[in-house]
Amino acid sequence: MSRIVVGLGNPGEEYAGTRHNVGQMVADELARRGGAALKPQSKTRTRNATVRVGGSGVVVAVPMSYMNLSGGPVSSLAKYQSVAPEDVIVIHDELDIPFGTVRLKRGGGSGGHNGLKDITKALGTPDYVRVRVGIGRPPGSMDAATYVLKPFSSVERKELDLLIVDAADAVESVLELGLEAAQQRWHSPS
C-alpha cells in the first residue's frame, strides 16, 4: 500500500453518533464506497479494509483505541503497511471550522486535539495530511471536551450525511489529485 486513511473517534456505542466520531463516520463511508467493511486487525489495533481509489489500493482504518490513544494504532498500521508518515491521511473533527465545512492541510499543530497530539508523537512528525471536518465551536460557555462528546443536534443531523459525503469526496480528491489540487477544489468559494 502506498497510502493509509485513518478516521478518528472513540470505540463503543455510547460514542457512535458524537461529534468526536465524525472521522470514523467518514472512514466507514469510504469503506462502503469500496464495497468493504472495516474488520478488526489485532496486529495494528485497528479496524481496517483495503479499497481501491483512483486505481490504487488504499487501507482505510479506524483505531480500536480511545481518541487520545490513537497514535499507537496509527503508527502500528503505518509500519505494518510500510507507509511513511507523509503518506498517512487522518480524518478528524475540528472545532475551529464551522459545521459542514471540510478543510485539508499537511502538518501543523494539534490545536488542542489530543488524538492528533498522540498521532504526531507516535509518528515522530506532524507532517501527515489532515482532513479537517468542521463541527463548529460549542455554544455559550460549554466546555469543548463536553461538546465533542455530545451527539449532533437535530439541525446538524439533517446535514450530517452530506458532510460525511463531502469529507469522503475530499479524501478521494487528495488520493487522486494530490493535496494541492484537492485544496484548490475544496477551499475555493462556491
LINPE-V547810 format. One record per residue. N is the residue number from 1. RES is the residue in one small letter. SS is DSSP state (hx for helix, st for strand, lp for the rest). PHI is phi in radians with two decimals (* if undefined). OMEGA is omega in whole degrees, 0 to 359 (* if undefined). Layout:
# LINPE-V547810
N	RES	SS	PHI	OMEGA
N	RES	SS	PHI	OMEGA
This chain:
# LINPE-V547810
1	m	lp	*	178
2	s	lp	-1.80	182
3	r	lp	-2.47	168
4	i	st	-2.24	179
5	v	st	-2.11	184
6	v	st	-2.12	175
7	g	st	-1.73	184
8	l	lp	-1.53	177
9	g	lp	3.04	177
10	n	lp	-1.94	178
11	p	lp	-1.34	174
12	g	lp	1.78	182
13	e	hx	-1.05	183
14	e	hx	-1.12	180
15	y	hx	-1.85	191
16	a	lp	-0.92	184
17	g	lp	-1.79	184
18	t	st	-1.55	179
19	r	hx	-1.04	182
20	h	hx	-1.13	183
21	n	hx	-1.73	182
22	v	hx	-1.09	177
23	g	hx	-1.08	176
24	q	hx	-1.11	180
25	m	hx	-1.06	179
26	v	hx	-1.19	177
27	a	hx	-1.07	177
28	d	hx	-1.06	178
29	e	hx	-1.12	178
30	l	hx	-1.10	178
31	a	hx	-1.11	179
32	r	hx	-1.03	178
33	r	hx	-1.04	180
34	g	lp	-1.52	178
35	g	lp	1.25	183
36	a	lp	-2.22	173
37	a	lp	-2.15	179
38	l	lp	-1.29	183
39	k	st	-2.04	181
40	p	st	-1.08	174
41	q	st	-2.28	186
42	s	lp	-1.14	182
43	k	lp	-1.03	184
44	t	lp	-1.89	183
45	r	lp	0.97	176
46	t	st	-2.29	163
47	r	st	-1.76	184
48	n	st	-2.61	177
49	a	st	-2.70	174
50	t	st	-1.72	179
51	v	st	-2.26	177
52	r	st	-1.79	175
53	v	st	-2.32	180
54	g	lp	1.02	178
55	g	lp	1.48	180
56	s	st	-1.99	175
57	g	st	-1.39	181
58	v	st	-2.33	175
59	v	st	-1.57	175
60	v	st	-1.83	187
61	a	st	-2.56	167
62	v	st	-2.33	177
63	p	st	-1.12	176
64	m	lp	-1.60	179
65	s	lp	-1.74	173
66	y	lp	-1.25	184
67	m	hx	-0.83	185
68	n	hx	-1.16	180
69	l	hx	-2.04	183
70	s	hx	-1.24	186
71	g	hx	-1.05	180
72	g	hx	-1.02	178
73	p	hx	-1.07	180
74	v	hx	-1.14	179
75	s	hx	-1.12	178
76	s	hx	-1.08	180
77	l	hx	-1.15	179
78	a	hx	-1.07	179
79	k	hx	-1.17	181
80	y	hx	-1.06	181
81	q	lp	-1.60	183
82	s	lp	0.97	180
83	v	lp	-1.92	179
84	a	lp	-1.24	180
85	p	hx	-0.93	180
86	e	hx	-1.20	177
87	d	hx	-1.80	175
88	v	st	-1.70	176
89	i	st	-2.02	181
90	v	st	-1.98	178
91	i	st	-1.77	183
92	h	st	-2.59	175
93	d	st	-1.27	182
94	e	st	-2.39	180
95	l	lp	-1.16	187
96	d	lp	-1.49	177
97	i	lp	-2.16	181
98	p	lp	-1.02	177
99	f	lp	-0.94	176
100	g	lp	1.61	182
101	t	lp	-1.86	177
102	v	st	-2.09	177
103	r	st	-2.29	184
104	l	st	-2.15	174
105	k	st	-2.80	173
106	r	st	-1.99	174
107	g	lp	1.25	182
108	g	lp	1.82	180
109	g	lp	-1.42	182
110	s	lp	-1.57	181
111	g	lp	1.03	181
112	g	lp	1.45	180
113	h	lp	-1.44	185
114	n	hx	-1.16	176
115	g	hx	-1.12	178
116	l	hx	-1.14	179
117	k	hx	-1.02	182
118	d	hx	-1.23	178
119	i	hx	-1.15	179
120	t	hx	-1.03	179
121	k	hx	-1.10	184
122	a	hx	-1.21	180
123	l	hx	-1.40	181
124	g	lp	1.39	181
125	t	lp	-2.81	174
126	p	lp	-1.59	190
127	d	lp	-1.49	171
128	y	lp	-1.83	181
129	v	st	-1.44	177
130	r	st	-2.06	170
131	v	st	-1.80	189
132	r	st	-1.68	184
133	v	st	-1.76	185
134	g	st	-1.17	175
135	i	lp	-2.05	179
136	g	lp	1.32	180
137	r	lp	-1.47	177
138	p	lp	-1.17	179
139	p	lp	-1.27	175
140	g	lp	0.96	182
141	s	lp	-1.82	179
142	m	lp	-1.08	177
143	d	lp	-1.14	181
144	a	hx	-1.05	180
145	a	hx	-1.12	177
146	t	hx	-1.23	182
147	y	hx	-1.03	184
148	v	hx	-1.18	181
149	l	lp	-1.64	177
150	k	lp	-1.63	175
151	p	st	-1.15	174
152	f	lp	-1.07	179
153	s	lp	-1.20	179
154	s	hx	-1.08	178
155	v	hx	-1.16	179
156	e	hx	-1.11	181
157	r	hx	-1.05	179
158	k	hx	-1.16	181
159	e	hx	-1.90	186
160	l	hx	-1.08	180
161	d	hx	-1.03	179
162	l	hx	-1.14	178
163	l	hx	-1.09	179
164	i	hx	-1.12	178
165	v	hx	-1.08	179
166	d	hx	-1.05	181
167	a	hx	-1.14	177
168	a	hx	-1.14	176
169	d	hx	-1.07	180
170	a	hx	-1.12	177
171	v	hx	-1.05	179
172	e	hx	-1.06	177
173	s	hx	-1.09	178
174	v	hx	-1.07	183
175	l	hx	-1.17	185
176	e	hx	-1.54	188
177	l	hx	-1.89	188
178	g	lp	1.68	186
179	l	hx	-1.10	185
180	e	hx	-1.08	179
181	a	hx	-1.14	178
182	a	hx	-1.15	178
183	q	hx	-1.06	179
184	q	hx	-1.05	181
185	r	hx	-1.23	188
186	w	hx	-1.52	182
187	h	hx	-1.75	179
188	s	lp	-1.26	176
189	p	lp	-1.14	182
190	s	lp	-1.56	*
